[in-house]
Amino acid sequence: MKKVYTTGQVAKICKVAPRTVSKWFDSGRLRGYRIPGSQDRRIPREHLLRFLKEHGMPLGDLEAEVYNKILVVGADAPLMGQLNENLREQDDFRLETASSGFEAGIRAESFHPDCIIIDMAIGRIEAGQIAQNLRRSQDHVSTVLIALTSETPGPEILTLGFNDAFKKPFDGSLLSERIKRLISQKKSDEI
């Protein structure tokens, strides 16, 4: 079932007066429909999200539904450039970085990523420890973990706790599609 909001609910999300939302609706900037036989307005979720994004407004509680949050650990500048190119914000990705296992733990607790990409170049032992520590945390048991490795990944990668691995150099569009699919599966399992 599609989620639909009243003007009052939209006003709370946007932190404005209900009358302001009615003006947005009546002017055609915020799309929706009226209840037949009534003056009540309803705004479908996808129209609200589009409106908020177009106007650079904060998404608030809707952010978790909209963006696929990705934490990248241990990536060098060229690798980050490739990831930024393929996992763009306009494609609903939000990226943060960490340079060490310690920093990854702190960022994971505050950012609540859907996916964590770990570059094995930081060291196989450290990358494995990061993955295993994340898997021990109740908050990150279902977080998607992806390893980026310079060699052909073997089955031992999965025993470290990773969901998947990609050999560098990799096709960025294939990686972004795989991440989208894994995050989508994760989110549907949580429902």
For each residue, the residues with C-beta under 8 A, 3 or more apart:
1:
2: 44 45 46
3: 44 45
4: 42 43 44 45
5: 9 10 13 42 43 44 45 48
6: 9 10 40 41 42 43
7: 10 11 18 21 22 25 40 41 43
8: 11 12 18 21
9: 5 6 12 13
10: 5 6 7 13 14 21 30 43 48
11: 7 8 14 15 16 17 18 20 21
12: 8 9 15
13: 5 9 10 48 52 60 61 62
14: 10 11 20 21 52 57
15: 11 12
16: 11 20 21
17: 11 20 21
18: 7 8 11 21 22
19: 22 23
20: 11 14 16 17 23 24
21: 7 8 10 11 14 16 17 18 24 25 30 41 43
22: 7 18 19 25 26 41
23: 19 20 26 27
24: 20 21 27 29 30 51
25: 7 21 22 28 29 30 32 41 43
26: 22 23
27: 23 24
28: 25 31
29: 24 25 51
30: 10 21 24 25 43 47 48 51
31: 28 43 44 47 50 51
32: 25 41 42 43 44 47
33: 41 42
34: 38 39 40 41 42
35: 38 40 41 42
36:
37:
38: 34 35
39: 34
40: 6 7 34 35
41: 6 7 21 22 25 32 33 34 35
42: 4 5 6 32 33 34 35
43: 4 5 6 7 10 21 25 30 31 32 47 48
44: 2 3 4 5 31 32 47 48
45: 2 3 4 5 48 49 62
46: 2 49 50
47: 30 31 32 43 44 50 51
48: 5 10 13 30 43 44 45 51 52 62
49: 45 46 52 53 59 62 66
50: 31 46 47 53 54
51: 24 29 30 31 47 48 54 55 57
52: 13 14 48 49 55 57 58 59 62
53: 49 50 56 57 59 66
54: 50 51
55: 51 52
56: 53
57: 14 51 52 53
58: 52 63
59: 49 52 53 62 63 66 67
60: 13 63
61: 13 64
62: 13 45 48 49 52 59 65 66
63: 58 59 60 66 67
64: 61 67 69 112
65: 62
66: 49 53 59 62 63 92
67: 59 63 64 89 92 93 94
68: 92 93 94 114 115 179 180 183
69: 64 94 96 111 112 113 114 115
70: 87 93 94 95 96 113 114 115 116 117 179
71: 95 96 97 98 104 107 108 111 113 115 116 117
72: 75 80 83 95 96 97 98 116 117 119
73: 97 98 99 100 101 103 104 116 117 118 119 122 127 130
74: 98 99 100 118 119 121 122 126 127
75: 72 79 80 83 97 117 119 148
76: 79 80 119 121
77: 80 81
78: 81 82
79: 75 76 82 83 119 148 168
80: 72 75 76 77 83 84 97
81: 77 78 84 85
82: 78 79 85 86 172
83: 72 75 79 80 86 87 95 117 172 175
84: 80 81 87 88 95
85: 81 82 88 172
86: 82 83 172 173 175 176
87: 70 83 84 91 93 95 172 175 176 179
88: 84 85 91 93
89: 67 92 93 94
90:
91: 87 88 176
92: 66 67 68 89
93: 67 68 70 87 88 89 176
94: 67 68 69 70 89
95: 70 71 72 83 84 87
96: 69 70 71 72 107 111 113
97: 71 72 73 75 80 107
98: 71 72 73 74 103 104 106 107
99: 73 74 103
100: 73 74 103 104 122 126
101: 73 104 105 122 126 129 130 133
102: 105 106
103: 73 98 99 100 106 107
104: 71 73 98 100 101 107 108 116 118 130 134
105: 101 102 108 109 130 133 134
106: 98 102 103 109 110
107: 71 96 97 98 103 104 110 111 113
108: 71 104 105 111 112 113 116 134 137 139 140 143
109: 105 106 112 139
110: 106 107
111: 69 71 96 107 108
112: 64 69 108 109 139
113: 69 70 71 96 107 108 116 143
114: 68 69 70 143 144 183 186 187
115: 68 69 70 71 143 144 145 146 179 182 183
116: 70 71 72 73 104 108 113 134 140 143 144 145 146
117: 70 71 72 73 75 83 146 147 148 179
118: 73 74 104 122 127 130 131 145 146 147 148 162
119: 72 73 74 75 76 79 122 127 148
120: 123 124 127 147 148 149 150
121: 74 76 148 150
122: 73 74 100 101 118 119 126 127
123: 120 126 127
124: 120 127 128
125: 128 129
126: 74 100 101 122 123 129 130
127: 73 74 118 119 120 122 123 124 130 131 147 160
128: 124 125 131 132 160 161
129: 101 125 126 132 133
130: 73 101 104 105 118 126 127 133 134
131: 118 127 128 134 135 145 147 160 161 162
132: 128 129 135 136 160 161
133: 101 105 129 130 136 137
134: 104 105 108 116 130 131 137 140 143 145 161
135: 131 132 140 141 145 161
136: 132 133
137: 108 133 134 140 141
138: 141
139: 108 109 112 143
140: 108 116 134 135 137 143
141: 135 137 138
142: 186 189 190
143: 108 113 114 115 116 134 139 140 186
144: 114 115 116 163 164 179 182 183 186
145: 115 116 118 131 134 135 161 162 163
146: 115 116 117 118 162 163 164 165 166 175 178 179 182
147: 117 118 120 127 131 153 157 160 162 164 165 166
148: 75 79 117 118 119 120 121 165 166 168 170
149: 120 152 153 157 165 166 167 168
150: 120 121 167 168
151: 167
152: 149 167
153: 147 149 157 165 166 167
154: 157
155: 158 159
156: 159 160
157: 147 149 153 154 160 162 165
158: 155 161 162 163 165
159: 155 156
160: 127 128 131 132 147 156 157
161: 128 131 132 134 135 145 158
162: 118 131 145 146 147 157 158 165
163: 144 145 146 158 182
164: 144 146 147 178 182
165: 146 147 148 149 153 157 158 162
166: 146 147 148 149 153 170 174 175 178
167: 149 150 151 152 153 170
168: 79 148 149 150
169:
170: 148 166 167 174 175
171: 174 175
172: 82 83 85 86 87 175 176
173: 86 176 177
174: 166 170 171 177 178
175: 83 86 87 146 166 170 171 172 178 179
176: 86 87 91 93 172 173 179 180
177: 173 174 180 181
178: 146 164 166 174 175 181 182
179: 68 70 87 115 117 144 146 175 176 182 183
180: 68 176 177 183 184
181: 177 178 184 185
182: 115 144 146 163 164 178 179 185 186
183: 68 114 115 144 179 180 186 187
184: 180 181 187 188
185: 181 182 188 189
186: 114 142 143 144 182 183 189 190
187: 114 183 184 190 191
188: 184 185 191
189: 142 185 186
190: 142 186 187
191: 187 188
